[in-house]
């Protein structure tokens, strides 16, 4: 079951690197299985009213507002991988500036620029 859960997380990550899940799986397999239930089965891996791209854009905004660099990077990468345009990611970042303030905006735009540069993409 552990490998099945790891595979589910890997598929859900859409290529964004996050080794924390492997560490959790090793340290506490029972907790990891339950985490898969909420993270994969209940949120990002499930077809609900919101498409996955929209969920990732929401997470971009939330992580910017909370000033969480790792989350901003992971969810921005995933949103772009799912077909979000750089402009859509930017707007999620801009909306987050209302509850989160300017530091979240700065974090978001700098992160987006780094991601686009690493992908060889330009902002359009």
TORKOL-4160 file (C-alpha; in steps of 0.2 Angstrom, whole numbers, padded with zeros to 4 digits, m for minus):
124
<pt num="1" X="0000" Y="0000" Z="0000"/>
<pt num="2" X="0014" Y="0012" Z="0004"/>
<pt num="3" X="0021" Y="0012" Z="m0014"/>
<pt num="4" X="0003" Y="0014" Z="m0021"/>
<pt num="5" X="0002" Y="0030" Z="m0009"/>
<pt num="6" X="0019" Y="0036" Z="m0015"/>
<pt num="7" X="0014" Y="0034" Z="m0033"/>
<pt num="8" X="m0003" Y="0044" Z="m0030"/>
<pt num="9" X="0007" Y="0058" Z="m0022"/>
<pt num="10" X="0020" Y="0058" Z="m0036"/>
<pt num="11" X="0006" Y="0059" Z="m0049"/>
<pt num="12" X="m0003" Y="0073" Z="m0040"/>
<pt num="13" X="0013" Y="0083" Z="m0039"/>
<pt num="14" X="0014" Y="0085" Z="m0058"/>
<pt num="15" X="0033" Y="0085" Z="m0057"/>
<pt num="16" X="0035" Y="0098" Z="m0044"/>
<pt num="17" X="0048" Y="0092" Z="m0032"/>
<pt num="18" X="0043" Y="0090" Z="m0014"/>
<pt num="19" X="0053" Y="0076" Z="m0005"/>
<pt num="20" X="0044" Y="0079" Z="0012"/>
<pt num="21" X="0031" Y="0066" Z="0007"/>
<pt num="22" X="0044" Y="0053" Z="0005"/>
<pt num="23" X="0050" Y="0057" Z="0022"/>
<pt num="24" X="0033" Y="0057" Z="0030"/>
<pt num="25" X="0030" Y="0040" Z="0021"/>
<pt num="26" X="0046" Y="0033" Z="0029"/>
<pt num="27" X="0043" Y="0040" Z="0046"/>
<pt num="28" X="0025" Y="0037" Z="0048"/>
<pt num="29" X="0016" Y="0026" Z="0035"/>
<pt num="30" X="0000" Y="0026" Z="0044"/>
<pt num="31" X="m0001" Y="0045" Z="0044"/>
<pt num="32" X="0005" Y="0046" Z="0026"/>
<pt num="33" X="m0010" Y="0035" Z="0021"/>
<pt num="34" X="m0022" Y="0046" Z="0030"/>
<pt num="35" X="m0014" Y="0062" Z="0022"/>
<pt num="36" X="m0016" Y="0054" Z="0005"/>
<pt num="37" X="m0034" Y="0053" Z="0009"/>
<pt num="38" X="m0036" Y="0072" Z="0011"/>
<pt num="39" X="m0023" Y="0078" Z="0000"/>
<pt num="40" X="m0025" Y="0067" Z="m0015"/>
<pt num="41" X="m0042" Y="0058" Z="m0014"/>
<pt num="42" X="m0051" Y="0073" Z="m0006"/>
<pt num="43" X="m0043" Y="0088" Z="m0014"/>
<pt num="44" X="m0031" Y="0088" Z="m0029"/>
<pt num="45" X="m0034" Y="0071" Z="m0036"/>
<pt num="46" X="m0053" Y="0072" Z="m0036"/>
<pt num="47" X="m0064" Y="0078" Z="m0050"/>
<pt num="48" X="m0076" Y="0091" Z="m0041"/>
<pt num="49" X="m0084" Y="0107" Z="m0046"/>
<pt num="50" X="m0068" Y="0116" Z="m0048"/>
<pt num="51" X="m0055" Y="0110" Z="m0061"/>
<pt num="52" X="m0038" Y="0106" Z="m0054"/>
<pt num="53" X="m0030" Y="0121" Z="m0063"/>
<pt num="54" X="m0042" Y="0133" Z="m0053"/>
<pt num="55" X="m0038" Y="0124" Z="m0036"/>
<pt num="56" X="m0019" Y="0127" Z="m0040"/>
<pt num="57" X="m0023" Y="0145" Z="m0043"/>
<pt num="58" X="m0032" Y="0147" Z="m0027"/>
<pt num="59" X="m0017" Y="0139" Z="m0018"/>
<pt num="60" X="m0005" Y="0151" Z="m0027"/>
<pt num="61" X="m0016" Y="0165" Z="m0019"/>
<pt num="62" X="m0017" Y="0157" Z="m0002"/>
<pt num="63" X="0002" Y="0153" Z="m0001"/>
<pt num="64" X="0006" Y="0171" Z="m0007"/>
<pt num="65" X="m0005" Y="0179" Z="0006"/>
<pt num="66" X="0003" Y="0168" Z="0020"/>
<pt num="67" X="0020" Y="0171" Z="0013"/>
<pt num="68" X="0025" Y="0153" Z="0010"/>
<pt num="69" X="0039" Y="0152" Z="m0003"/>
<pt num="70" X="0039" Y="0134" Z="m0005"/>
<pt num="71" X="0020" Y="0133" Z="m0008"/>
<pt num="72" X="0020" Y="0148" Z="m0020"/>
<pt num="73" X="0033" Y="0139" Z="m0030"/>
<pt num="74" X="0025" Y="0122" Z="m0030"/>
<pt num="75" X="0007" Y="0128" Z="m0034"/>
<pt num="76" X="0013" Y="0141" Z="m0047"/>
<pt num="77" X="0023" Y="0127" Z="m0056"/>
<pt num="78" X="0008" Y="0115" Z="m0055"/>
<pt num="79" X="m0004" Y="0129" Z="m0061"/>
<pt num="80" X="0007" Y="0132" Z="m0076"/>
<pt num="81" X="0009" Y="0114" Z="m0080"/>
<pt num="82" X="m0010" Y="0112" Z="m0080"/>
<pt num="83" X="m0012" Y="0126" Z="m0093"/>
<pt num="84" X="m0013" Y="0141" Z="m0083"/>
<pt num="85" X="m0006" Y="0156" Z="m0092"/>
<pt num="86" X="0007" Y="0167" Z="m0083"/>
<pt num="87" X="m0006" Y="0181" Z="m0083"/>
<pt num="88" X="m0018" Y="0169" Z="m0073"/>
<pt num="89" X="m0005" Y="0165" Z="m0061"/>
<pt num="90" X="0000" Y="0184" Z="m0059"/>
<pt num="91" X="m0018" Y="0188" Z="m0056"/>
<pt num="92" X="m0020" Y="0175" Z="m0042"/>
<pt num="93" X="m0004" Y="0183" Z="m0034"/>
<pt num="94" X="m0012" Y="0201" Z="m0036"/>
<pt num="95" X="m0028" Y="0196" Z="m0028"/>
<pt num="96" X="m0018" Y="0189" Z="m0013"/>
<pt num="97" X="m0010" Y="0206" Z="m0010"/>
<pt num="98" X="m0027" Y="0212" Z="m0003"/>
<pt num="99" X="m0027" Y="0200" Z="0012"/>
<pt num="100" X="m0009" Y="0196" Z="0012"/>
<pt num="101" X="0000" Y="0213" Z="0009"/>
<pt num="102" X="0014" Y="0218" Z="m0001"/>
<pt num="103" X="0027" Y="0205" Z="0005"/>
<pt num="104" X="0016" Y="0191" Z="m0003"/>
<pt num="105" X="0015" Y="0201" Z="m0019"/>
<pt num="106" X="0033" Y="0203" Z="m0020"/>
<pt num="107" X="0036" Y="0184" Z="m0016"/>
<pt num="108" X="0024" Y="0179" Z="m0029"/>
<pt num="109" X="0030" Y="0190" Z="m0044"/>
<pt num="110" X="0048" Y="0186" Z="m0040"/>
<pt num="111" X="0044" Y="0167" Z="m0039"/>
<pt num="112" X="0034" Y="0168" Z="m0055"/>
<pt num="113" X="0048" Y="0177" Z="m0064"/>
<pt num="114" X="0061" Y="0163" Z="m0058"/>
<pt num="115" X="0049" Y="0149" Z="m0064"/>
<pt num="116" X="0046" Y="0157" Z="m0081"/>
<pt num="117" X="0065" Y="0160" Z="m0083"/>
<pt num="118" X="0069" Y="0142" Z="m0078"/>
<pt num="119" X="0056" Y="0135" Z="m0091"/>
<pt num="120" X="0062" Y="0147" Z="m0105"/>
<pt num="121" X="0045" Y="0155" Z="m0105"/>
<pt num="122" X="0042" Y="0174" Z="m0107"/>
<pt num="123" X="0027" Y="0183" Z="m0099"/>
<pt num="124" X="0014" Y="0187" Z="m0111"/>
